[in-house]
Amino acid sequence: GLSPGCRLCGEGSWSCLFINNVCNARCFYCPSPQDKNDQPGTSTLVFTHPGDYVDYLERFGFKGASISGGEPFMTFDRTLSFVAGVKRRFGAKIHLWLYTNGILATPEKLARLRDAGLDEIRFNIGATGFSLEGVSKAIGLIPCVTVEVPAVPERMELLAGLMPRMCELGVSFLNLHQIRCTAFNCPKL
């Protein structure tokens, strides 16, 4: 089945907040440079305070929200404040997830995100050479742990070989997504 976040995305009732536009991985398929520590934003709107984003979610009746980066752990305090702000206002009425490469994920930071109300965390293991180290740290801490990677045909056998280990660890979902071709990543694709 699909994760709750994927179902909400398919319904069009989800908002993605880009928390910083800076990343510590250099995935060949990334659609943008990820080299500016920008203010959080979505759809050309900037949200300097978590309360402003919460008002936006409420105004448009979103049932789900995600926090993406670049890499949210690179601006952890900012990320945590937005997670806490969303969950403080909506609680279980909104499904909140976070995308990460997992490089900077620690059990302590994951526990703080859980305590702030994070419902799901998604790991791009393609950014870490298909390591499940970050994933294993989140199991048992975050209610829903998902592996989400772009569907790169050359990595199919590697990913298929990791699926039994993902099941053993307790990964909730595996999401293969499309590669978005942009002027930035086109030469690398």
Summary of the structure (lengths in Angstrom):
residues: 189
radius of gyration: 15.8
end to end distance: 29.9
largest distance: 44.2
contacts: 598
relative contact order: 0.16
helix: 43%
strand: 20%
